[in-house]
Amino acid sequence: MLKNIIGTVGSRYFVALLGFLVIIINSKALGREGMGIVGLIYTSANFAVIFNGILCGNTIVYFVNRYNLRMIFYTAYIFALIGSVVITAILAVLGMIPDGYAVWVFTLAALMSLFNANTMILLGKDKVMGFNLSFIIQGVTSFVLLLILYFIAGMKSVEGYLTGLLTAYLAACVYSFVLSARYLAKSQNVVAKSYFSVIREMFVYGLWGSVDNLAEGLASRLNYYIIRFAGGYANVGLLDAGTKISESVGHISNSISYLEYNSVSKTTDIAEQKIVTIRLFKLSYCALAAVMAVIVCIPEWLITEYLLTEEFAGIQKVIHGLSFGIVAYGSNRILSHYFIGSGNIRYSACCSCIGLLVLLAAGFFIIPVYGVFGAALTSSIAFVCMLIFSLSVFMRQTKTGFKELIPSKGDYKLLREKIHLLKCKSAKSRKQSQS
């Protein structure tokens, strides 16, 4: 698993680096207001992706080796298109999509959902390299196209950015489809069940996950809409830039949690599930805290003068407000994926709902007083409450003591041994290839 973790985290951080460069380019090409519009468009599309996750997300990983893959595949694709239409229409009616961008939101949501379905098939089949390469293709294509559109074609606009983003997702979607489609030709009926029985079972399982993801998504992004109505697109742009810089740290736990979910969902041994979760939880929060500490120490003048523009003054306050929340959020993802993978998804859903309620309650008092910084601080408070809830449930269910959650010399020794083993295997494979 360590090799997969290193490969997945490495690929995600390569994509995150490209994403960070995109933030720098966008700050100069679009400004705060343009970035605010882009942030709301992407967030709106992501809500559709969350809804489509009922049949296009982690549900696929859970069921891909249990039932006929063709059933799962076709249903996911159809649901992705229908769900994107429905959610885009609802958001447009509620006035949550910037004027004139509803079609863009639908197209982006549909491509992201189809891409998500393909990559979940690859993950469920343990094709981690293909899973990672799909994200790398999306990130590299997006970055290269933006450079071409902005600086060669002269399309320094929201539409230019969206054109590059959509094309990148299309390329990644085609690549991931080609990799996953090879499994469609094989018989996948592990358990003989009717089509409607399988879909009903998937829908029930995925519905809990969708409630979970929607509440979690609202807890992390509802502030965008509150800030938009209170302060306009420019403030959304500042919050979005600070959030994306801070959330780049979260790629550590995001990568690890995918692999954890895949491992936990494949075994019913509670002891094994507990051991895997605790080890990855400790690895995650230590890595998250270390990287976040570095980002917090970056002087604001370095960000505004050399990376972004003076227009983004105050961004370091946003990062400070999010810092402890990002560590809590990333750590909570490990516990959340334990609940999902072990079939206790309702606990993860309850956790996200608690986060949303705390966000609304705290935001009511904090955001009007502290503005954008208050929005960041509110998110952190919500994420910490989510982590406290998940920890209390996990420790009670698995009879885990507090000391077990503290890194020990044994953890360091185990990690060092696994890294040494990987080096030996790598050296051995190089010798074999040379001979």
Secondary structure, 3 states (H helix, E strand, C coil): CHHHHHHHHHHHHHHHHHHHHHHHHHHHHCHHHHHHHHHHHHHHHHHHHHHHHHHHCHHHHHHCCCCCHHHHHHHHHHHHHHHHHHHHHHHHHCCCCCCCCHHHHHHHHHHHHHHHHHHHHHHHCCCHHHHHHHHHHHHHHHHHHHHHHHHCCCCCCHHHHHHHHHHHHHHHHHHHHHHHHCCCCCCCCCCCCCHHHHHHHHHHHHHHHHHHHHHHHHHHHHHHHHHHHHHCHHHHHHHHHHHHHHHHHHHHHHHHHHHHHHHHHCCCCHHHHHHHHHHHHHHHHHHHHHHHHHHHCCCHHHHHHHHCCHHHCCHHHHHHHHHHHHHHHHHHHHHHHHHHHCCCHHHHHHHHHHHHHHHHHHHHHHHHHHHHHHHHHHHHHHHHHHHHHHHHHHHHHHCCCHHHHCCCHHHHHHHHHHHHHHHHHHHHHHHHHHC
